[in-house]
Amino acid sequence: MVRRNNITGYLAAIAVIGVTVVPLLFVVLGGFRTTAQINASPAGLPGPFVFDNYVEVATSPQFWRLLGNSALIAVIATTLAVGLGSMAAFALSRYAFRGREGLYTLFTLGLLFPLGVAALPLYLWLRQLGMLENPLGVAIPEAAFSLPVTIVILRPFMHAIPGELEDAALLDGAAKLGFFWRILLPLSRPALITVSVLAFVTSWNFFLLPLLVFNDSTNFTLPLGVAMFQSEHTQDTAKVLAFTALSMIPALTFFVLAERRMVGGLTGSVKG
């Protein structure tokens, strides 16, 4: 029975790898081919390797402008989501007040709220505030949509920290905010790293929200840039694949480097 379960687990892992990794390999390897090679054999391997596509994309000012726009928005959204989310999680985990659980449930329900439902009212609201064509018009809503998962992860993690530490800090003369900044946040570092990675990657991959806010191509993020580049180079499939592959590298690198810390934060959150 155990052996059968192991075989089932391996088969499931192979299926997941096939669904996720194989398309990525197709995109990356396709960038090392010419469009003529892809048309002749879509599933073939590069032969020989062609580096011109990647060199042309990597030396393009357009690509680096899109990368800078995405990085700026992702950093702002992540800072807002983690900063506000940590303060909200602190209040919901360390303070007892009427309606606390109802408020936490409201944040939890935010996980089920899709962006598409709020697209039209959000666009009208941002237009009234004059935040169209403004990075903050994208970063602030992205931070708002990242708040629920941030609070859901941080609250049980902070709640699991022993109350004796807080009592000792208060006896030493530290106020509530002093305990929050000097003790609670450092101890919550694994969870903070987890929510930071989630917020950053989510912001990096957002497509609909930047599409609503930006009309000027100079303000586009990388996901919008990929779509624009694809429409401009519909006949050059290899170059489109190279552009897409390079656009994935920053988020994948950030995610891979923080993977272990991210798993530790999620584990602590579940235990809490």
Secondary structure by P-SEA (a helix, b strand, c coil): caaaaaaaaaaaaaaaaaaccaaaaaaaaaaaccaaaaaaccccccccccaaaaaaaaacaaaaaaaaaaaaaaaaaaaaaaaaaaaaaaaaccccccaaaaaaaaaaaccccccccaaaaaaaaaaaacccccccccaaaaaaaaaaaaaaaaaaaaaaccaaaaaaaaaacccaaaaacccccccaaaaaaaaaaaaaaaaaaccaaaaacccccccccaaaaaaaaaaaccccaaaaaaaaaaaaaaaaaaaaaaaaaaaaaaaaaaac
